[in-house]
Amino acid sequence: MNTLEQIRQDGALIDAIDWEMTPEEAVRLYLEWGNNWAGGNYVIRSKSDETCYFAVSTWKEPPVIYLIRRNSEEARELARIEMPPRIHKAFIREHGNLKGVYPVEGVIKRWLQQELGWS
């Protein structure tokens, strides 16, 4: 599994990250792709279509950020990233202690983009 530093060194992987993709949208597109309205931004045409996106899992403590590559057959975790304490605190302030999978947004998204040199 990649580290944040390894992702930082992989320009092709950084370019492949869809910063607007959410876990819910990825499931809708890639697991239910035969049942989707094609009027949105994404259209899944085949099993070779894929996306890379970040998601936050709070099922275990502390919450962890995952970089996921998903297609219609599988979701692979490419990286597991621990949040620095200030990012963790900001996430808990915003979302509380509810268990689940969350999109990367706000302070977490800005932190990741800064760490990866993405602009």
C-alpha positions in Angstrom: 0.0 0.0 0.0 1.3 3.4 -0.9 2.3 6.1 1.6 1.6 9.8 1.1 5.2 10.3 0.0 4.9 7.6 -2.6 1.8 9.2 -4.0 3.5 12.6 -4.0 6.2 11.0 -6.3 3.7 9.5 -8.7 2.6 12.2 -11.0 0.4 9.9 -13.1 -1.5 8.7 -9.9 -2.0 12.3 -8.8 -3.3 13.2 -12.2 -5.8 10.3 -12.0 -7.3 11.5 -8.7 -10.9 12.7 -9.1 -11.1 15.3 -6.3 -14.9 15.6 -6.8 -15.7 11.9 -6.6 -17.5 10.8 -3.4 -17.8 7.2 -2.0 -21.5 7.3 -2.7 -21.1 8.5 -6.3 -18.4 5.8 -6.9 -20.8 3.1 -5.8 -23.6 4.5 -7.8 -21.5 4.8 -11.0 -19.4 1.6 -10.8 -21.7 -0.9 -9.0 -25.0 0.2 -10.4 -23.6 1.4 -13.8 -26.3 -0.3 -15.8 -29.1 1.5 -14.0 -27.8 5.1 -14.1 -29.1 8.1 -15.9 -26.4 9.2 -18.4 -27.1 13.0 -18.1 -24.4 13.6 -15.4 -20.7 14.2 -15.8 -19.7 10.6 -15.7 -20.8 7.7 -18.0 -19.5 4.2 -17.3 -19.3 2.3 -20.6 -17.2 -0.7 -19.8 -15.4 -2.6 -17.1 -12.2 -0.9 -18.1 -13.5 2.5 -16.8 -12.2 3.4 -13.4 -11.7 6.2 -10.9 -9.3 7.1 -8.1 -10.6 9.0 -5.2 -10.1 9.7 -1.5 -12.5 8.6 1.3 -12.4 8.8 5.1 -13.3 5.7 7.1 -14.4 6.1 10.7 -15.1 2.5 11.3 -12.0 2.2 13.5 -10.3 4.8 15.7 -8.6 7.0 14.6 -10.3 7.9 11.3 -8.2 7.1 8.3 -8.0 8.5 4.8 -7.9 5.9 1.9 -7.0 6.4 -1.7 -9.2 4.0 -3.6 -9.2 2.9 -7.2 -12.6 1.6 -8.2 -14.0 0.0 -11.3 -17.1 -2.1 -11.8 -15.4 -5.2 -10.5 -13.5 -4.1 -7.4 -12.4 -1.3 -5.1 -8.7 -1.4 -4.3 -7.1 0.6 -1.5 -4.0 2.2 -2.9 -3.0 4.1 0.2 -3.9 4.4 3.9 -3.1 7.9 5.3 -3.3 8.9 8.9 -4.5 12.4 9.6 -2.3 14.8 11.5 -3.8 15.7 14.9 -5.1 19.2 13.8 -6.9 17.6 10.7 -8.3 14.8 12.9 -9.7 17.4 15.3 -11.2 19.4 12.5 -12.8 16.3 11.0 -14.4 15.3 14.4 -15.7 18.8 14.9 -17.4 18.7 11.5 -18.7 15.1 11.5 -18.8 14.0 15.2 -18.0 10.5 16.1 -20.4 8.7 13.8 -19.1 5.6 12.1 -19.1 5.4 8.4 -17.3 6.4 5.2 -17.2 10.1 4.3 -16.1 12.1 1.2 -12.9 14.1 1.4 -13.9 17.7 1.7 -13.1 20.9 3.5 -10.0 21.0 5.6 -9.0 17.4 4.7 -9.3 18.0 1.0 -7.2 21.2 1.2 -4.6 19.4 3.4 -4.3 16.5 0.9 -4.0 18.8 -2.1 -1.3 20.8 -0.4 0.6 17.7 0.7 0.4 16.3 -2.9 1.3 19.6 -4.5 -1.9 19.6 -6.5 -3.4 22.8 -7.8 
